[in-house]
Amino acid sequence: MYLWGRDWSRSELEQRIGSLSQLGGIARFEYCDGKARGVTALRVKTASGFEFSVLPERGLDIFEATYQGRSLSWHSPVGVMHPGYYDPRGLEWLKTFAGGLLTSCGLSAAGSPSEDHGEQLGLHGSISTTPAEQVNWWQEWENDELLMTISGKIREARVFGPNLVANRTIKSSLAGRFIRLEDRIVNEGNLITPLMLVYHCNFGFPLLTDRSRIYCPSQHVEGRTDFAKLHKESWNVFEPPVPGIEERVYYHEMAPDEHGNVRVLLVSDDATRDFGVEITYTAATLPRFVEWKMTGQTHFVLGLEPANCKVDGRKAERDSGTLCFLKPGEEKQFGLELRVLAGSQEVSEAIQRQSA
């Protein structure tokens, strides 16, 4: 593996350390204060300087993420919350929204609160506040590369209702600067069930700055509100935090590459172009893309959100004829990869891929 300016074999590294934890690995800890008490976290530490934490009690979502001490994600004023505080009514979801690198929305409903077929649905569904089951984590050598994996099942179920299970796997490596997330969602119930999924990735300062820029293969941009439409031409650039500014949400139609993938690049500073992150996903399974641009004071955040739906709520999705379903016994695969780009060469190459 390539680290610190040279290639290393497994044997060379093991001869120089007393324990693998000296370089990185997966460690479990538990929050013990305030409303986060009882929430466990699996901290993944790489030797490249990339670290992130996965929360089993929060649907195996990803909260903290840093590269060489530099935060990548936005943390909301709410902070990490135990799922016991979750309230499914209306907008109450916001009282348990920690932000973080990834908050999953779904599974049978996502987006705005709505009433669909007599069912009252709150904001963004319950999957991010559902504790995972059968959680496992392991580290294993594959030739001279150490792979780190976390897996578990997140179930959304109720009597006389849906029974959807997300089989989630999160992978990284000791020398890597990436997160590879895979979800296999299965309908284990006996009803045809709506399936809505939004990967709510939340980027914040110091990765996100007033000099940041988004590069992506967007063929069409639609503002969700009048305010967003008014500022549509500046959807991919940023300004300093503004007190009291309204959020802007945009829907993008993305053009996949020859492999069917979409790459979305956030450059931290478009003048220096030496740091950024890139999200890659498959357009066939995640045909929608939502941008949440919020440049307020204390709420300075960019949401880049691959999805299989818009965020207008399940009723709107059903009315438009675009609501997805899973039949009993049916399953679908979803996922994305997030990669940190460090240095002007990596950022330049990513921008060139967009141009191509």
N, C-alpha and C positions, 0 to 999 in steps of 0.2 A: 504494500500500500504506500501511497505517496503522502508523506508528512514532513513538515519543517525543511522543505527544500531538497528532499531526496527520497528514494524508494527504500522501504524496509520490508524484510520478510517477517513472518510470524516468529521464527526462531530468534532473529536479531532483537526484536522487541522484548520477547519473554526473558531473554538473558539479562536485560537491563532493568527489570522491574521486579518488585516483590509481589505485587498483586495487580491484576488488570485495572482495578479501581484507580490506580495511579495515573492511568491515561484516560479512562472514561468508563462508560458502561451505564447500566440501569440501576437506580436505587429508589427504594420506596420510602416515603415519609408521610406524615399526617399533620394537617392543620389542627391547632389546638386552642385557637382563640376566636372569640366572637362568633359571628354567624357562619364562619368557615369551619368551626369545630366539627371533627368527624370526617371531613373530606380528605381522602388519601390522594397522593400524587405519585406518579412514576416519573422521576427525573431522568431524562436521557442526556448523557454528556458525551460529546465526541472529543477526539483529540485535535480536531481542526478549530476548536473554539466555538462550535455551534452547540447550543443546549436548548432543550425544550421540556415542558412537563405535561404529562397526560393525566387527566382526572377521571378515574374509574367511576366515581359517584356522579359525575356529570357527563355520562354517555360516552366516555373515552374521548372527550373533546380535549383540545390543546390550549392551555392557558399561557403560561410564560414561554417566551422564545427569545433568545439572545444570540448574537454573534460577536465573539470577543468582547463581551460586556456591553454590547450595544443592543438595546431593546428593539425588537421588530414589531411587536404587537401593541395595540392600544388596550389599556386597562380602564374599565369604567369606574365611576365613583362607587359603584355597588361593591366591587371586589368579589372574591370567591365566596359563594353562598352554598350552604348545605341544601340539597334538593328538597328537604322537608319544608322549606320556606316557599316553595313554588306554589303559585296560585294561577289556575288555568283561565281565569275570567278576563275577558277584554284585553287591556294593555298591561295587566299585572305582571306579565312575563318580564317587563322591563325592570322590575324590582329585583330580579335574580339574574339579570344579564351582566355577566362579568366582563364581556368583551373577550380579550384573549385572541390568540392566533386563529383559532377555529371554534366557532359555535355552530353546531349542526341544528337545522330547523326541519321539522317533519315529525313523524313519518306519514301519517294519514292526513295531515294538514300543515300548512306553512303560510306565512304571509299575514296580512291584516286580519283582525277579528271579523267573523262573519257568521251568519246562520245558514247552514246548508242541510237540506232534508230534515229540518226540525232539530238539528244539533247545533248548540251554541259552541263556537270554536274561538279560542283565544289566539293571541298573537303567536305565531311561529311554532305552535305545537309543543309537545312535551319531551321530545327525545333528548334534548340537552340537559334536562333535569331528571333523567332516568338513570339510576345506578346500573352499571353493567354487571353481567353475570359471567361466571367461568373465566375470569380474567387471568391471563398468563403472560409471563414475559421471560425472555431468554436471550442469551448471547451465545453465538456459535461461530467458529472459524469456518470459512469457506476458502480453502487454499490459504492465501496470505491476507485475506480480508476478513475483519470481524463484523458480522452482521448482528444488529440488535432489533428485536421484534416484540411487539405488544399485541395481544389479541383478546377478544371478549365478545359477548353477545349483549345487545341492547334490545329489550322487548317492549313494544307498545301493545297492550292488550287490555280488554275489559270483557266482562260477561255480556253476551249477546252483541258483541262488537268486534272490532278488528283484533287480529293477532299477528302482528308483523314483527319479524326479528331481523335486526341488522347484525350480521357477523362482520365485525370490524377488525382489520389488521393494520398496524402502523409499523413501518420499517424505516431504519436508518442504518448507518455504518460508522465505525470508529473514525475513519478518515473522511467521512462524507459531510456535506453541508446541505442535506436534503431530508425531506419527510415524504415518504410514499404511503398514502392512505388508500385502502381498498375496503369497500363495503359490498357485501353480498346480502341483499335484502330478500327475505323469504316470507311468503304468506303461509303461515302455519294454521290459519283459521279455515272456516268453511264458507266465508263470504267473499265476494268480489269487493276489494277494498281500494279506496283512493290511495295513491302513492305520490306524495309531494316531498321534495328534498332540495334544500338549499344549503350549500357549504358557505357559511357566513365567515369569511376570512377578514380579520380586522387588523389593519396596519396603522401604526402610530409613530410618533416622534421617539427617537431621533432618526428612524428610517424615513418616515414621512416628514417632509419639510415644505416650506413655501416655495421651494425651487424644484419640487418633485415633478415627475411627468410619467404618464401612463403610455405605454406602447402596446398596441394590440391590433388584431386584424378585424376591426369593427367596420362592417359595411353599412350599418344604419344605426343611428342613435335616437332613442325616443325618451323625452323627459316625462316623468310620471306626474309632476305637478306643474302648475303655471310658473312657479319660481324656477323650477328645474329647466323648463322650456326656455325661459328668458335668458338663462345662462348656458344654454346647450353648447355653444361654440367653445366654451372653456371647460368642457367635461374632463379633459385629460391633463389640466395644469392646476396649480394651487396658489394660494395666497396666504399671508399670515393669518393667525386666528382672529376672528371677528366676533365681538360680543353680540349675542342675540340672533345670529344668522340662522336661517332655516336650512334644514337638510335638503340635499338634492339627490334624487334617485333617478338613475338612467337604466333603460333596457337596451342591450346591445344585440345585434345580429352579427355573429362572428363567422368568419370564413375559415374553415379548418384547412390544415395543410394536406399534403398528398397522403399522409398516414391517418387522416381523420382526426388529428389532434389540434387543439387550440392552445396557443401560448400567450399569456398575458404578463407583461413586464412592468414593474414599478421601479423606476430609477430614482434614487434618493435625491440626487442633485444633478439636474440636467446640464449644468455648466461643467462639472468635473467628470460626471459619468463614470464613477469608480465604485459604486455600491448600489445594490438593488436586490430584488427578489423576483422570481419568475414562477408563475403557476402554469401547469400543463394539465389538460384534461381532455377527455374524448367527447367530441361534439355529438355523436350519435346517442349517447346516454344522457348527456347534460346539454340539451339544445338551447337553453336559455342562459343569459348572463346578466347579472344585476350589479350595478355600481352604486354604492352608497357613499356619497361625498358629503362629509360633515366637517366644516372648517370653523366651528365655534370655539370659543375659549373653554378649556378643559374637555371639550368634546371635539378634538382635532383628530379625525379618524377617517380612514378610507376603507370601505368594505368592497372587496372584490369577491364576487359570489357566483360561481358556477352553479347551475340549478336545472331542474327539469320542469320548472314552473316560474311564473312571475310571482310578485309578492302582494298581489291585490286580494288574496284570500281564496279559499276553496270554492265559494259560491261563484265568484267571478271566473275562476278557471273552468268550472263546470258549465257556466252559461256560455263561455266562449268556445266550448267544445274541445278544449286542450287539456282537460284533466286526465292524468294517467291513472291506470288501475293495475292491480295485481290479482290474478285469479287464484283460487285455493291451490296450494302446492306450487305455484309459479314463483320464480326468483329472477332478480335482475342484479347486474353488477354495475357498481359505480366506483368512482375514485378520482384522485388527483395527486399530483406531485408538486411540492413546493421546494424550490431550490434557492439558496443564497448565492448571489453573484458578488464576488469580491475581486476588485481590481478592474482597471479600465479595459483590459483585454476581454474579460468575460462579459462585461456589460456591453462592449462594442459588438462582440459576436452575437449577443442576444438581440441587439437592435438590428443588426444585419439580417438575422433570421426573419424578423418582422418585415423588413423591406423585401426579402425574397418571396 
